[in-house]
Amino acid sequence: MRVQQASCTDLATCFSNSAATLTLMAPGYNINAGGYNLTGTSQAAGFVAGAVEVLRAADAFPAETLDQTVARMQNTGDLTSDPKNGRIIPRLNLGRAVMP
C-alpha cells in the first residue's frame, strides 16, 4: 500500500505524487500538531498508522487481516481527485471505516 497526502478540499495537493500503485490518500496538508504546522507525506503516514491501530483494536475489528483492514479503509474513504492525471483515489475516512 502506498499513501499520499490530500488537501482538505478533496483534491490532491499540487505537490502530491500519484501513480497507478497509489491506493489510499490521507490528510497531509497544513497539519497542526504540537504547536507546529507541517505538510507532507510524513504527516499523512501518521494518520494511516493511527487508523490501522484503531481499526485493529479489540473493540473494533481485531480479527481482520491487514489486507482486510486496508480494504476497509479504501472502501469507506472519501473519493479524492487528482487534477494532474484525473485519478480518483479514496481518502481515509476513519469515522466511516469504524462503522460495522
N, C-alpha and C positions, 0 to 999 in steps of 0.2 A: 504494500500500500504506500503510495506517495501522497503527501499532504501539502497543500499550498494555502497561503492566506487569502482571505477575501475581505472586501470592504463592507461596511455596514449597509451599503445600498444594494447588496446582492449583485454587484458587478465586480469582476476581478480587478484588482488594482493595476495601474499601468505598469508596475514593476513586477507583476506576477509572471512566473514562467508556467506554461501549461503544455502538456503533451498527451498523447494517447494513453500513457500509463498513469496519468493523474486520475484518482478515483474519489477523492474527497477534499473539500476545502474547509478551512476553519478560520475564524477571526484572527487577523494578524496585522490589522491596520490601526494605528493610534491606540494601542492597548495601554491603559494607565493602571499601574500596579506598584505598590510600594513607593509611591511618590515619583515614579519615573514614567514617562510616556515613550513607548518604543513601538517599532513597526518591523515586521518581517516574519520569515518562516519560523524563526526561533520562538516567536510569540505564539504562532498557530500550533506548533508542536505541543506546547503545554496544554492547550485546550483539548487536543485529541487524547493525550495521555491521561488527563483527568477524566475525560468522558469514558474511556475504556475502564478505568478503575471504578467509576460509579456504576456502569452497566454490569460489571462482573462481580459487584459486591453481593454479599449474602442476601440482601433484601431486594435485589433486582433480578438478574439473570445469571446466577453463579454457575449453572450447568452448561451455558453456551460455550462453544469453542471460540477461539479467537476469530476464525473466519466468519462464524455466525454473528459475532459482535460487530465486526467490520461491515457485514451486510446490513445489519440493523441500522448502523449509523448512515450508511449510504441510502437505504430505502426510506428513511424518515427525514432526510436532510431537505433543506430548502434549496430549490434549484437556483443556481448561480450562473450567470452568463459571462463568458469571456469575449468581449467585443473584438479582440485581436484575431481570434480564429473561429468564432461562432460556436465554440463548445459550450455545452450546458453540463455543469458538474454540481452534484449535491454539496451543500454547505452544512456542516454539523448543526443539528438542532437537538440538543440533549433533552429538552423538555418533551419533545415528541418521541425520542428514542427510548425513554424510560417507561412509556405507556405500554401496557401488555397488548 
